[in-house]
């Protein structure tokens, strides 16, 4: 896979699995690219990005704009 494909896959996976804003995830990946360069796109790319996101989320001053998800009712299927 080329870098662009890996990047798109990682963004989608992190947004879907951690319920984070796509812009936030993209900004973090941009910062990681500046820091790590092509080394970011190795075998453990998703793990590295998720670890960085979890570190950010663990910060007591961080808040998600999707925190209201728990207030939404669950859709029932007949």
N, C-alpha and C positions, 0 to 999 in steps of 0.2 A: 504494500500500500504506500502511496505517496504521502507526503507530509500533510497536504490539505485534506486528504481523506481521513487520515488518523485524527487530525484536529477536529474535523466535523463530527466524527464518531464519538470522540471523547466529550465534546461539548454536549451533544445530545444525551449521552449516557449519564453524565453528571447532573444535567438539568432534570432529566426524568427520574433518576434514582434519589437525588437529594432534595428535590423540589426547590431548586434555586433558580433565580432569575438568569436568563441566558446572557444578558449584558454583563452581569456580575461575573459569571463563569468565564466569559470571553476576556474580560479585563484581567482576570487572574492568570489565564493561560498566556495572554500577551506578556504579562510581567514575568512569568516563568520562562517564556521564550527568550526574553532579553537576558535573563539570568543564566539559563542553561544552554541556550542555542539549540543546535540539532540533537544534543544529548537528551533533550526532553522527549524526543520521539523514538525512544528505545522500547524495549520489551515491557517495561513497567509503567508506561505513560499514564494509564488510567489510575493505577495505584498512587502514583506521585501526585496527580492532580487532586484525587479524592483526599489524600492525606493533607494536602495544603488547605483544601476547603474545610475539612474537619477542624484543623487548627484554627482557622479564622472563625468558624462557628462556635468554637469553644471559648472564644474571647467574650468576657462578660459584657462588653460594650457593643457587640455585634447584634443586629436584629434583622430578621428576614421580613421582606414585604409579603411573604406568603404564609405568615403565621396564622392567618384567619382561616386556613383550610379546615381546621378542626371544627369550625362553626358551621360549615356547610353540611346539609343533610346527605346521607348516603342514598344514592339512587336505587330504588328497588326494581328488580326485574321479575316480571310475572312468568 
